[in-house]
Amino acid sequence: MATRRSLTDYQQAGFGGLSFATNLNFMNLPLSYEQRLWALEGLFACALAKIEDDVKYKDDKDIGLLVGGIRILLDQAGDDYRSRYENHESFDNMENNYRRLLTQTFSSILELQGKTKMIEKLVVTQDEVG
């Protein structure tokens, strides 16, 4: 039987499931670039709260470098944001580069969430009905 996942499965999985569901929404909801930037800042803030609450992550050099890199990406995204991107009528590469910057930032935040166990490996399977 195929693996089935629903929102209730992620709720049962705890915070890792909540993080995954939030990330899934971020990837699928029609958001403006400004809303996406706010969402990335929120995801990052949640990750920082998790790190600051757990000494084994707070003192990890790799995680420290990742956090610093994400902060740089978020600051750059804030500096590069232009309201004209919202109408998707620009004819230059700036909007495409901005989209790539947001995607790279999102990817880095997911990496941080994985390293700090905010997203844990959990397989939820459906019982066979029959």
C-alpha positions in Angstrom: 0.0 0.0 0.0 1.2 3.5 -0.8 2.5 5.8 1.9 -0.2 8.2 3.0 0.4 11.5 4.8 -2.2 13.9 6.0 -2.0 16.9 8.3 -3.1 14.8 11.3 -0.1 12.5 10.7 2.2 15.5 10.9 0.5 16.7 14.0 1.0 13.3 15.6 4.7 13.6 14.7 5.1 16.7 16.9 7.2 19.7 16.1 9.1 18.0 13.2 5.7 17.3 11.6 4.6 20.9 12.2 7.8 22.1 10.5 7.3 19.9 7.5 3.7 21.0 7.1 4.7 24.6 7.4 7.4 24.1 4.8 4.9 22.3 2.5 2.5 25.2 2.8 5.3 27.7 2.0 6.2 25.8 -1.2 2.6 25.4 -2.4 0.7 28.6 -1.4 0.4 31.5 -3.8 2.4 34.1 -1.9 3.9 37.4 -3.0 7.6 37.8 -2.8 7.2 40.0 0.2 5.1 37.3 2.0 7.6 34.7 1.1 10.4 36.8 2.6 8.3 37.2 5.8 7.7 33.4 5.9 11.4 32.7 5.5 12.2 35.1 8.3 9.6 33.3 10.5 11.0 29.8 9.6 14.5 31.1 10.5 13.3 32.6 13.8 11.7 29.2 14.7 15.0 27.4 13.9 17.0 29.9 16.0 14.6 29.4 18.9 15.2 25.6 18.7 19.0 26.1 18.5 19.2 28.5 21.4 17.2 26.1 23.5 19.6 23.2 22.9 23.3 23.4 23.9 24.3 20.6 21.5 23.2 22.7 18.5 24.2 26.1 19.9 27.8 25.0 20.2 28.0 23.2 16.8 30.4 25.0 14.4 28.6 23.7 11.2 25.3 24.9 12.5 26.8 28.2 13.5 28.1 28.7 9.9 24.8 27.7 8.4 23.0 30.2 10.7 25.4 33.0 9.7 25.0 32.1 6.0 21.2 32.1 6.2 21.2 35.5 8.0 23.3 36.9 5.1 20.9 35.4 2.5 17.9 36.9 4.3 19.5 40.3 4.6 20.4 40.2 0.9 16.8 39.2 0.1 15.6 42.2 2.1 18.0 44.5 0.3 17.2 43.1 -3.2 13.4 43.1 -2.8 11.6 45.4 -5.3 7.8 45.8 -5.3 7.8 45.7 -9.1 8.6 42.0 -8.9 5.0 41.4 -7.7 3.4 42.0 -11.1 5.8 39.5 -12.8 6.1 41.9 -15.8 9.8 42.6 -15.5 11.9 41.9 -18.6 15.2 41.5 -16.9 17.0 38.8 -14.9 16.6 40.6 -11.6 13.3 39.0 -10.7 14.6 35.5 -11.7 17.7 36.1 -9.6 15.5 37.2 -6.7 13.4 34.1 -7.0 16.6 32.0 -7.0 17.8 33.8 -3.9 14.6 33.0 -2.0 14.8 29.4 -3.1 18.4 29.1 -2.0 17.5 30.7 1.4 14.6 28.2 1.8 16.9 25.3 0.9 19.4 26.5 3.6 16.7 26.8 6.2 15.5 23.3 5.4 19.1 22.0 5.8 19.3 23.8 9.2 16.0 22.3 10.3 17.2 18.8 9.3 20.5 19.2 11.1 18.7 20.4 14.3 16.2 17.6 14.1 13.3 20.0 13.6 12.4 17.8 10.7 12.9 14.2 11.7 12.8 11.0 9.7 9.4 9.6 10.2 7.5 7.2 8.0 3.8 7.1 8.4 2.1 4.2 6.5 -1.5 3.4 6.0 -2.9 0.2 7.3 -4.1 -2.1 4.6 -7.9 -2.0 4.4 -9.6 -5.1 3.1 
